[in-house]
Amino acid sequence: MANYGENEAQGKFWNDAPGQSWVKHDAVMNLRLGNISDILFNRLGDVVVANVLDIGCGTGSTSIRLAETLAQEATVTGIDISEPMLGKAREKSANLPSVSFVAADAQAFAFETGKFDAVISRFGVMFFEDPPKAFSNIRSAMKPGSQLTFVCWAPLEENEFFSLPLQTVLDFVPSEYEFVANAPGPLAFSNKEYLMGILQSSGFSNCDIEVVKTTVDTTDTPEEDAAVLMQIGFGARAVREAELDQKRMDDLYQLFLETSRSRQSDGVIKYGATIYVVTANA
Ligand SMILES: C[S@@+](CC[C@H](N)C(=O)[O-])C[C@H]1O[C@@H](n2cnc3c(N)ncnc32)[C@H](O)[C@@H]1O
């Protein structure tokens, strides 16, 4: 694995089991995040763009959607710190010459100054050790006045996809869950004032944070849903930390299964979600 400097811990995390779980569940995760992708893409509007950058692009689903949406001469560059996730992204985009991927830390990567006409991200910008440094670096890669558009998660209690699995683990293995405010992770930007401060101190203007309520949905069976939630998200983090033996893992799976069943109606499992849709100009 490459050396990810200040973001070494996140580099290790995303190249290890969590990144591999995303690869394994790539298709189902992209479907679950379908409503949120639509919200993100609607917000891009009909801006005519040539070169777009997708930050923390992971397995490349949004990069590929961008390439399919934009004019033929447009290019899409995805940057990510996770080699396994980029491996999947490259495999999926093999027939799309306008899409390319860079394995690097977006906080430190030496982007070509002023190259991009737009920058997007679906949940890929909350993991930086030094967010003002990262956002200043991203801004330097953008044409002056061009738009940054990304989505990130609102607080835990407004996101059942995270809170229900986490509570299931905490009930099973009683332990204190300590939320470290603003620390790198899915909820790093759940405090709007903190996020606004980062954008402004990184030199962005016209910064806007819109709160949008939506759902994370799946037509997976409860068995499939429970298996995904034990491997991805806040519940999964708590499962890994609990280091349970196989018998206890099987018992815990049954509890996840109960939750998944309780959320299913007419063949669809739904979790309430709240996101921030963030726009800002370089
Ligand atoms: C929650 S995943 C989202 C992936 C993808 N955007 C999606 O929606 O499917 C977060 C992504 O951010 C990437 N990431 C974390 N820190 C990063 C960094 N410093 N530079 C680039 N990518 C990073 C991770 O490897 C991971 O792919």
The ligand as an SDF file (V2000), in Angstrom:
LIG
                    3D

 27 29  0  0  0  0  0  0  0  0999 V2000
  -18.1680    6.1130    2.0580 C   0  0  0  0  0  0  0  0  0  0  0  0
  -17.0390    5.7590    0.7940 S   0  0  0  0  0  0  0  0  0  0  0  0
  -17.8850    6.4870   -0.6000 C   0  0  0  0  0  0  0  0  0  0  0  0
  -17.4010    5.9320   -1.9110 C   0  0  0  0  0  0  0  0  0  0  0  0
  -18.1260    6.4740   -3.1570 C   0  0  0  0  0  0  0  0  0  0  0  0
  -18.0320    7.9060   -3.2680 N   0  0  0  0  0  0  0  0  0  0  0  0
  -19.5670    6.0250   -3.1930 C   0  0  0  0  0  0  0  0  0  0  0  0
  -20.4610    6.8370   -2.9340 O   0  0  0  0  0  0  0  0  0  0  0  0
  -19.8020    4.8470   -3.4840 O   0  0  0  0  0  0  0  0  0  0  0  0
  -15.7450    6.9240    1.1240 C   0  0  0  0  0  0  0  0  0  0  0  0
  -14.6040    6.9000    0.1300 C   0  0  0  0  0  0  0  0  0  0  0  0
  -13.6590    7.9380    0.4390 O   0  0  0  0  0  0  0  0  0  0  0  0
  -12.3530    7.4320    0.1900 C   0  0  0  0  0  0  0  0  0  0  0  0
  -11.3570    8.2500    0.8970 N   0  0  0  0  0  0  0  0  0  0  0  0
  -11.1760    8.3460    2.2330 C   0  0  0  0  0  0  0  0  0  0  0  0
  -10.1670    9.1970    2.5070 N   0  0  0  0  0  0  0  0  0  0  0  0
   -9.7000    9.6520    1.3100 C   0  0  0  0  0  0  0  0  0  0  0  0
   -8.6550   10.5470    0.9400 C   0  0  0  0  0  0  0  0  0  0  0  0
   -7.8860   11.1520    1.8590 N   0  0  0  0  0  0  0  0  0  0  0  0
   -8.4480   10.7800   -0.3810 N   0  0  0  0  0  0  0  0  0  0  0  0
   -9.2110   10.1540   -1.3190 C   0  0  0  0  0  0  0  0  0  0  0  0
  -10.2040    9.2970   -1.0200 N   0  0  0  0  0  0  0  0  0  0  0  0
  -10.4540    9.0530    0.2760 C   0  0  0  0  0  0  0  0  0  0  0  0
  -12.4380    5.9900    0.6670 C   0  0  0  0  0  0  0  0  0  0  0  0
  -11.4090    5.1710    0.1890 O   0  0  0  0  0  0  0  0  0  0  0  0
  -13.8240    5.5860    0.1540 C   0  0  0  0  0  0  0  0  0  0  0  0
  -13.7630    5.0740   -1.1480 O   0  0  0  0  0  0  0  0  0  0  0  0
  1  2  1  0
  2  3  1  0
  2 10  1  0
  3  4  1  0
  4  5  1  0
  5  6  1  0
  5  7  1  0
  7  8  2  0
  7  9  1  0
 10 11  1  0
 11 12  1  0
 11 26  1  0
 12 13  1  0
 13 14  1  0
 13 24  1  0
 14 15  1  0
 14 23  1  0
 15 16  2  0
 16 17  1  0
 17 18  1  0
 17 23  2  0
 18 19  1  0
 18 20  2  0
 20 21  1  0
 21 22  2  0
 22 23  1  0
 24 25  1  0
 24 26  1  0
 26 27  1  0
M  CHG  2   2   1   9  -1
M  END
$$$$
